[in-house]
Amino acid sequence: MNRYERRPISAGEAEIEYLNGEFRVLRPGAFVLCAVTGTEIKLEDLRYWNVDLQEPYASPQAKLQRLGIKPAANAKDQVKAGGTELGT
């Protein structure tokens, strides 16, 4: 391997240190597992994590679920439940 060749990335799970607004790769890999759903998250798609718990999440909904917070219903759900939409 010369200095211009990239080291091959492991196809396995990466080990990550989650920081505020960024993360540090401790052990190279292609993905991490969502702490809630167990689904694989490619490192380039990793957007949600908890610094205190050091956990990655596949989506904002997964993070809210982990924190025990119910997501707010959108306007369409409120109309179906008998609410009214603004402007109608």
C-alpha positions in Angstrom: 0.0 0.0 0.0 1.4 3.4 -0.9 0.6 6.8 0.6 -2.0 7.5 -2.1 -4.1 4.4 -1.5 -6.9 4.5 1.0 -7.1 1.9 3.7 -10.1 -0.3 3.1 -13.0 0.4 5.4 -14.2 -2.5 7.4 -17.6 -3.8 6.4 -18.5 -4.4 10.0 -19.8 -2.2 12.8 -17.9 0.9 13.7 -17.1 2.1 17.2 -18.0 5.7 17.6 -17.5 8.4 20.3 -20.5 10.7 20.1 -19.7 14.4 20.8 -21.7 17.6 20.6 -22.4 18.2 16.9 -19.9 15.6 15.7 -18.6 12.1 16.3 -15.2 10.5 16.4 -14.5 7.1 14.8 -12.6 5.0 17.3 -12.8 1.8 15.2 -13.5 2.0 11.5 -16.6 0.3 10.1 -19.4 0.9 7.6 -22.3 1.3 10.1 -23.6 1.6 13.6 -26.7 0.0 15.1 -29.7 2.1 16.2 -30.1 1.8 20.0 -33.9 1.6 19.6 -34.7 -0.2 16.4 -31.4 -2.2 15.9 -31.3 -1.2 12.3 -28.0 -0.5 10.6 -27.1 3.2 10.1 -24.4 4.0 7.5 -21.9 6.4 9.0 -22.6 8.9 6.2 -26.3 8.8 7.1 -25.8 9.1 10.9 -27.6 12.3 12.1 -29.1 11.6 15.5 -27.3 10.5 18.7 -27.3 11.1 22.4 -24.0 12.3 23.8 -24.8 11.4 27.5 -25.9 7.9 26.7 -23.5 7.4 23.8 -26.2 6.0 21.6 -27.0 6.4 17.9 -30.5 6.7 16.5 -31.9 5.9 13.0 -34.4 8.8 13.1 -35.8 11.6 15.2 -38.7 9.3 16.1 -36.4 6.7 17.4 -34.6 9.2 19.6 -37.9 10.5 21.0 -39.1 6.9 21.7 -35.8 6.3 23.6 -36.4 9.4 25.7 -40.0 8.4 26.3 -41.5 11.4 24.5 -44.5 11.0 22.2 -44.1 12.9 18.9 -46.5 15.7 18.4 -49.4 14.9 16.0 -49.4 16.7 12.7 -52.3 18.7 11.4 -53.7 15.8 9.3 -53.8 13.5 12.4 -55.6 16.2 14.4 -58.3 16.6 11.7 -58.8 12.8 11.6 -59.1 12.8 15.4 -61.9 15.5 15.3 -59.8 18.6 15.5 -59.9 21.5 13.0 -57.3 22.6 10.6 -56.3 26.3 10.6 -57.8 28.3 7.8 -60.8 26.1 7.2 
